Amino acid sequence: MRFSPFILLCCTGLFAIFSSTISKSPVLPLFASYLGADPSGVGIIASISAFTGIVASIPAGMLSDRLGRKKMLMFSVIVFSTAPFMYLFVSRLWHLALIRFYHGFATAIFIPVAMALVADLFHKERGEKIGLFSTLTLAGRFMAPLVGGSIIGVMGFNQGLGFNAVYLVCGLTGITAFILAWKLPEFNPTLKGGTEGFSGEIKKKNLSWKETFTAFKEVISSRGILITSIVEAAILFAYGTFETFLPLYAVKNGINAYETGIFLSAQVLTLALTKPLMGRFSDRHGRRPQILAGVITGAFCIGSFSFFKSFIPLLVLSILFGLSLSIVTSATSAFIADLSRKETHGSAMGILGSIMDIGHTTGPIFSGIIAAYFGFEKAFIGVALILVAAALLFRTGLIIKEEKPS
């Protein structure tokens, strides 16, 4: 049975993100502590791969414009399939730090290049297809902690053996992603049309280095692309605050750990189930109004956490916040693709990936400082104000046409 290139790409994304996620959730902080890290050391180890994403996403996108999407995807899945086995030989924290830096290249390259490839393949259905791809990666992100946590729990009699078992599973799923990516046909983003850009042979029509840097300059100077990337960074800033501090806020107010886990699971499930629908909605009704509505909804939800302390209201707000994430992120990537030429989709998605990683990384830092001095309630309100500011920036600063032929 032959699968379409898009289905192959989605399946690759499922296994790749499962592999990436199981390497860190919940095993990474436990492994770092096992090696002797204090809480600040655990935080530093956890942030290293995110730092890799910030610095590597833009070059990865540019190189995919220059060298082709498949070459960069293959580089990323090589990292996915080799890094997990390195954890088996870790005995010092600095070993773990180096491997996390290397492993971070996998997702930093894969996500923007895969999103650029989806954008290359589709135009009228771009939002829906990006949503479907994101849903498959979210499925991997959702299942990985359950599998990793179960393995560690079953092997609680030998903690070191449990860690090794998790990283073996991580490696096997990384190898699966490699095999699936290998089966992808070559694709040249400079060819006209959609799936007819695929071929079993490599086509030597990629951009020159001069054209690549000219294309990047074109993308980085686009007001629409930068403002839309900032808006996505803002919503991920809020998401970083939500996933880090809502559990602490809930426990502080007498909600047990099991119920707190339901908040996070409900948010992820809402995001995964609604992204294709929201992407299709943006295809049919326009990206800009949807992005604006999603950011405002997110601001309402994150700010409202400050006013409720019981299970049901917090659950409802968690679901609505997941919906707001879906509304925004299903449209932003497609909108950025709309605003860039097919030859520059990689650079555009790289810029989006780098800026959104900055937002996701800095959210817990900013909110943690506010929470330490003024309490969780003020931290949630502060994030809500940032989202309101992002909505105003998007509404007043984006004086451009919504759609641009790619």
C-alpha positions as CSV (number, residue, x, y, z in Angstrom):
1,M,0.0,0.0,0.0
2,R,1.4,3.4,-1.0
3,F,0.6,6.4,1.2
4,S,0.5,10.0,0.0
5,P,3.5,12.2,0.8
6,F,1.3,14.2,3.2
7,I,0.3,11.1,5.2
8,L,3.9,9.9,5.3
9,L,4.9,13.3,6.6
10,C,2.2,13.2,9.3
11,C,3.2,9.7,10.4
12,T,6.8,10.8,10.5
13,G,5.8,13.8,12.7
14,L,3.8,11.5,15.0
15,F,6.8,9.3,15.8
16,A,9.4,12.1,15.7
17,I,7.5,14.2,18.3
18,F,6.7,11.1,20.4
19,S,10.4,10.4,20.5
20,S,11.4,13.9,21.3
21,T,8.7,14.3,24.1
22,I,9.4,10.9,25.8
23,S,13.0,12.0,26.1
24,K,12.1,14.8,28.4
25,S,8.6,14.2,29.9
26,P,8.6,13.0,32.6
27,V,12.1,11.4,32.5
28,L,14.4,14.4,32.1
29,P,14.0,16.1,35.4
30,L,14.0,12.8,37.2
31,F,17.2,11.7,35.4
32,A,18.9,15.1,36.0
33,S,18.0,14.8,39.7
34,Y,19.3,11.2,39.7
35,L,22.6,12.5,38.4
36,G,22.8,15.1,41.3
37,A,21.2,18.2,39.9
38,D,19.5,20.7,42.2
39,P,16.2,22.4,41.1
40,S,18.1,25.2,39.4
41,G,20.3,22.7,37.6
42,V,17.2,20.8,36.5
43,G,15.8,24.0,35.0
44,I,18.9,24.7,33.1
45,I,19.1,21.2,31.7
46,A,15.4,21.4,30.7
47,S,16.0,24.8,28.9
48,I,18.9,23.7,26.8
49,S,17.0,22.1,24.0
50,A,14.6,25.1,23.8
51,F,17.7,27.3,23.4
52,T,18.8,25.1,20.5
53,G,15.4,25.7,18.9
54,I,15.8,29.4,19.2
55,V,19.2,29.5,17.5
56,A,18.6,26.7,14.9
57,S,15.1,27.2,13.5
58,I,16.0,30.1,11.2
59,P,19.1,28.5,9.7
60,A,17.2,25.3,9.3
61,G,14.4,27.0,7.4
62,M,16.9,28.9,5.2
63,L,18.8,25.7,4.4
64,S,15.6,24.0,3.4
65,D,14.9,26.7,0.9
66,R,18.5,26.3,-0.4
67,L,19.0,22.6,-0.3
68,G,15.5,21.2,-0.4
69,R,13.0,20.1,2.3
70,K,13.8,16.4,2.3
71,K,17.6,16.8,2.9
72,M,16.9,18.9,6.1
73,L,14.1,16.5,7.2
74,M,16.6,13.6,6.9
75,F,19.2,15.5,8.9
76,S,16.6,16.0,11.7
77,V,15.5,12.4,11.8
78,I,19.2,11.3,11.9
79,V,19.3,13.3,15.2
80,F,16.0,11.8,16.3
81,S,17.4,8.3,15.8
82,T,20.9,8.7,17.2
83,A,20.6,11.0,20.2
84,P,18.4,8.7,22.4
85,F,21.1,6.0,22.5
86,M,23.6,8.6,23.8
87,Y,21.6,8.9,27.0
88,L,22.5,5.3,27.8
89,F,26.1,6.3,28.4
90,V,25.5,9.5,30.5
91,S,27.2,9.5,33.9
92,R,27.7,13.3,34.5
93,L,25.4,16.3,34.2
94,W,27.6,17.9,31.6
95,H,27.2,14.8,29.5
96,L,23.4,15.2,29.7
97,A,23.6,18.9,28.9
98,L,25.6,18.2,25.7
99,I,23.2,15.5,24.5
100,R,20.2,17.8,25.2
101,F,21.9,20.5,23.0
102,Y,22.4,17.9,20.2
103,H,18.9,16.4,20.6
104,G,17.4,19.9,20.4
105,F,18.4,20.2,16.8
106,A,16.0,17.4,15.9
107,T,12.8,19.3,16.7
108,A,14.3,22.7,15.8
109,I,14.9,21.5,12.3
110,F,11.9,19.2,11.8
111,I,9.0,21.4,12.8
112,P,9.7,24.5,10.6
113,V,10.8,22.4,7.6
114,A,7.8,20.1,7.8
115,M,5.5,23.1,8.2
116,A,7.1,24.7,5.2
117,L,6.6,21.5,3.2
118,V,2.9,21.3,4.1
119,A,2.6,25.0,3.0
120,D,4.4,24.2,-0.3
121,L,1.9,21.4,-1.0
122,F,-1.4,23.1,-0.3
123,H,-2.8,26.6,-0.8
124,K,-6.6,26.5,-0.6
125,E,-6.6,23.8,2.1
126,R,-3.4,25.1,3.8
127,G,-4.9,25.8,7.2
128,E,-6.7,22.5,7.4
129,K,-3.7,20.5,6.4
130,I,-1.4,22.3,8.8
131,G,-4.0,21.6,11.5
132,L,-4.0,17.9,10.6
133,F,-0.2,17.7,10.7
134,S,-0.2,19.5,14.1
135,T,-2.9,17.1,15.5
136,L,-0.7,14.1,14.7
137,T,2.3,15.7,16.4
138,L,0.2,16.6,19.4
139,A,-1.0,12.9,19.6
140,G,2.7,12.0,19.9
141,R,3.2,14.7,22.5
142,F,0.2,13.5,24.5
143,M,1.1,9.8,24.4
144,A,4.8,10.1,25.2
145,P,4.5,11.1,28.9
146,L,2.0,8.4,29.6
147,V,4.3,5.7,28.1
148,G,7.4,7.2,29.7
149,G,5.8,7.5,33.1
150,S,4.4,4.0,32.9
151,I,7.9,2.5,32.1
152,I,9.5,4.4,35.0
153,G,6.7,3.3,37.3
154,V,6.9,-0.4,36.3
155,M,10.7,-0.4,36.8
156,G,10.6,1.6,40.1
157,F,12.7,-1.2,41.6
158,N,15.7,0.0,39.6
159,Q,15.6,3.7,38.6
160,G,18.7,3.6,36.4
161,L,17.2,0.6,34.4
162,G,13.9,2.5,34.0
163,F,15.7,5.5,32.5
164,N,17.6,3.3,30.1
165,A,14.3,1.6,29.1
166,V,12.7,4.9,28.3
167,Y,15.6,6.0,26.1
168,L,15.6,2.7,24.3
169,V,11.9,3.3,23.4
170,C,12.8,6.8,22.5
171,G,15.5,5.5,20.1
172,L,13.2,2.9,18.5
173,T,10.6,5.5,17.7
174,G,13.3,7.8,16.4
175,I,14.4,5.1,14.0
176,T,10.8,4.6,12.9
177,A,10.6,8.3,12.1
178,F,13.9,7.9,10.1
179,I,12.5,5.1,8.0
180,L,9.2,6.9,7.3
181,A,11.1,10.1,6.3
182,W,13.4,8.1,4.1
183,K,10.3,7.0,2.1
184,L,9.3,10.6,1.4
185,P,9.9,11.5,-2.2
186,E,12.1,14.5,-3.0
187,F,10.4,17.8,-3.2
188,N,11.7,21.0,-4.7
189,P,9.9,24.2,-3.3
190,T,10.7,26.2,-6.4
191,L,8.5,24.0,-8.7
192,K,5.1,25.3,-9.5
193,G,2.0,23.5,-8.3
194,G,1.2,21.3,-5.3
195,T,2.0,17.6,-5.0
196,E,3.4,17.6,-8.6
197,G,6.5,19.0,-7.0
198,F,7.3,15.5,-5.6
199,S,9.5,13.2,-7.6
200,G,11.5,10.1,-7.0
201,E,14.6,12.0,-8.4
202,I,16.4,15.0,-7.1
203,K,15.8,18.1,-9.2
204,K,18.7,20.6,-9.3
205,K,16.6,23.7,-9.2
206,N,17.2,24.9,-5.7
207,L,18.0,28.5,-4.8
208,S,21.6,29.8,-5.0
209,W,23.2,31.0,-1.8
210,K,22.8,34.6,-2.9
211,E,19.1,34.0,-3.7
212,T,18.7,32.3,-0.3
213,F,20.0,35.3,1.6
214,T,18.0,37.6,-0.5
215,A,14.9,35.6,0.2
216,F,15.6,35.6,3.9
217,K,16.0,39.4,3.8
218,E,12.7,39.6,2.1
219,V,11.0,37.5,4.8
220,I,12.6,39.1,7.8
221,S,11.6,42.6,6.6
222,S,8.0,41.6,6.2
223,R,5.9,43.4,8.8
224,G,3.1,40.8,8.5
225,I,5.3,37.8,9.1
226,L,7.1,39.4,12.1
227,I,3.9,40.7,13.7
228,T,2.1,37.3,13.2
229,S,5.2,35.5,14.7
230,I,5.1,37.8,17.7
231,V,1.4,37.0,18.2
232,E,2.1,33.3,18.2
233,A,5.0,33.9,20.6
234,A,2.6,35.7,22.9
235,I,0.0,32.9,22.9
236,L,2.9,30.4,23.6
237,F,4.2,32.7,26.3
238,A,0.7,32.3,27.9
239,Y,0.8,28.5,27.3
240,G,4.2,28.3,29.0
241,T,2.7,30.0,32.0
242,F,-0.4,27.8,32.0
243,E,1.5,24.5,31.9
244,T,4.1,25.6,34.5
245,F,2.0,27.4,37.1
246,L,-1.6,26.2,36.9
247,P,-0.7,22.9,38.6
248,L,1.0,24.8,41.4
249,Y,-1.9,27.2,41.7
250,A,-4.4,24.4,41.8
251,V,-2.5,22.4,44.4
252,K,-2.2,25.6,46.5
253,N,-6.0,25.8,46.4
254,G,-6.6,22.3,47.6
255,I,-7.0,20.5,44.2
256,N,-5.2,17.1,44.2
257,A,-2.5,16.1,41.6
258,Y,-4.8,13.8,39.7
259,E,-7.4,16.5,39.1
260,T,-4.6,18.9,38.1
261,G,-3.4,16.4,35.5
262,I,-7.0,16.5,34.1
263,F,-6.6,20.2,33.4
264,L,-3.5,19.7,31.3
265,S,-4.9,16.7,29.5
266,A,-8.1,18.4,28.7
267,Q,-6.3,21.4,27.3
268,V,-4.1,19.2,25.0
269,L,-7.0,17.1,23.8
270,T,-9.0,20.2,23.0
271,L,-6.1,21.6,21.0
272,A,-5.5,18.4,19.1
273,L,-9.1,17.7,18.3
274,T,-10.0,21.2,17.1
275,K,-6.9,22.2,15.1
276,P,-8.0,20.8,11.8
277,L,-11.5,22.3,12.2
278,M,-10.0,25.7,13.1
279,G,-7.6,25.4,10.2
280,R,-10.4,24.7,7.8
281,F,-12.4,27.6,9.2
282,S,-9.5,29.9,8.5
283,D,-9.3,28.6,5.0
284,R,-12.9,29.5,4.4
285,H,-13.4,32.7,6.5
286,G,-10.0,34.3,6.7
287,R,-7.0,34.2,9.0
288,R,-6.8,37.7,10.5
289,P,-10.2,37.8,12.3
290,Q,-9.7,34.3,13.6
291,I,-6.2,35.1,15.0
292,L,-7.5,38.2,16.7
293,A,-10.5,36.4,18.2
294,G,-8.2,33.6,19.5
295,V,-5.8,35.9,21.2
296,I,-8.6,37.8,22.9
297,T,-10.2,34.5,24.0
298,G,-6.8,33.4,25.4
299,A,-6.4,36.7,27.3
300,F,-9.8,36.2,28.9
301,C,-9.1,32.6,29.9
302,I,-5.6,33.1,31.3
303,G,-6.7,36.2,33.2
304,S,-9.8,34.4,34.6
305,F,-7.7,31.7,36.3
306,S,-7.0,34.4,39.0
307,F,-10.7,34.5,40.0
308,F,-11.5,30.8,40.4
309,K,-10.1,28.2,42.8
310,S,-12.3,25.1,42.4
311,F,-12.1,22.2,40.0
312,I,-15.0,22.8,37.6
313,P,-14.3,26.4,36.7
314,L,-10.6,25.7,36.3
315,L,-11.4,22.7,34.0
316,V,-13.7,24.8,31.9
317,L,-11.1,27.6,31.6
318,S,-8.5,25.0,30.7
319,I,-10.6,23.7,27.8
320,L,-11.4,27.2,26.6
321,F,-7.7,28.1,26.8
322,G,-6.9,25.0,24.7
323,L,-9.5,26.2,22.2
324,S,-7.9,29.6,22.0
325,L,-4.5,28.1,21.3
326,S,-6.1,26.0,18.5
327,I,-7.9,29.1,17.1
328,V,-4.6,31.1,17.0
329,T,-2.0,28.5,16.0
330,S,-4.1,26.8,13.3
331,A,-4.2,30.2,11.5
332,T,-0.8,31.8,12.2
333,S,1.3,29.3,10.3
334,A,-1.0,29.3,7.4
335,F,-1.1,33.1,7.4
336,I,2.7,33.3,7.4
337,A,2.8,30.9,4.4
338,D,0.2,33.1,2.7
339,L,2.4,36.1,3.1
340,S,5.5,34.5,1.8
341,R,6.5,33.0,-1.6
342,K,6.8,29.3,-2.0
343,E,10.6,29.7,-2.4
344,T,10.8,31.4,1.1
345,H,8.4,29.2,3.1
346,G,11.3,27.6,4.9
347,S,12.8,30.9,6.0
348,A,9.4,32.1,7.1
349,M,8.6,29.1,9.2
350,G,12.1,29.2,10.6
351,I,11.5,32.8,11.8
352,L,8.1,31.7,13.3
353,G,9.8,28.8,15.1
354,S,12.5,30.9,16.6
355,I,10.3,33.7,17.8
356,M,7.7,31.3,19.2
357,D,10.4,29.4,21.1
358,I,11.5,32.6,22.6
359,G,7.9,33.2,23.8
360,H,7.4,29.7,25.1
361,T,10.7,29.8,27.0
362,T,10.4,33.2,28.5
363,G,6.7,32.8,29.7
364,P,7.5,30.7,32.8
365,I,10.5,32.9,33.6
366,F,8.5,36.2,33.5
367,S,5.5,34.6,35.3
368,G,7.7,33.0,37.9
369,I,9.2,36.3,38.9
370,I,5.8,37.9,39.1
371,A,4.4,35.0,41.0
372,A,7.3,35.0,43.5
373,Y,6.7,38.6,44.4
374,F,3.0,39.1,43.9
375,G,1.3,35.7,43.7
376,F,0.0,33.4,41.0
377,E,-3.1,35.6,40.5
378,K,-1.1,38.6,39.5
379,A,1.0,36.5,37.2
380,F,-2.0,35.3,35.3
381,I,-3.4,38.8,35.0
382,G,0.1,40.0,33.8
383,V,0.1,37.4,31.0
384,A,-3.5,38.4,30.0
385,L,-2.3,42.0,29.6
386,I,0.5,40.8,27.3
387,L,-2.0,39.0,25.2
388,V,-4.2,42.1,25.0
389,A,-1.1,44.1,23.9
390,A,-0.4,41.4,21.2
391,A,-4.0,41.7,20.0
392,L,-3.7,45.5,19.7
393,L,-0.4,45.1,17.8
394,F,-2.0,42.6,15.4
395,R,-5.1,44.8,14.9
396,T,-3.4,48.1,14.4
397,G,0.0,47.2,13.1
398,L,-1.0,44.8,10.4
399,I,-2.1,47.0,7.5
400,I,-1.6,44.4,4.8
401,K,-3.7,42.2,2.5
402,E,-4.8,39.0,4.2
403,E,-4.0,36.7,1.3
404,K,-1.0,36.8,-1.0
405,P,-0.4,34.3,-3.8
406,S,2.4,31.8,-3.1
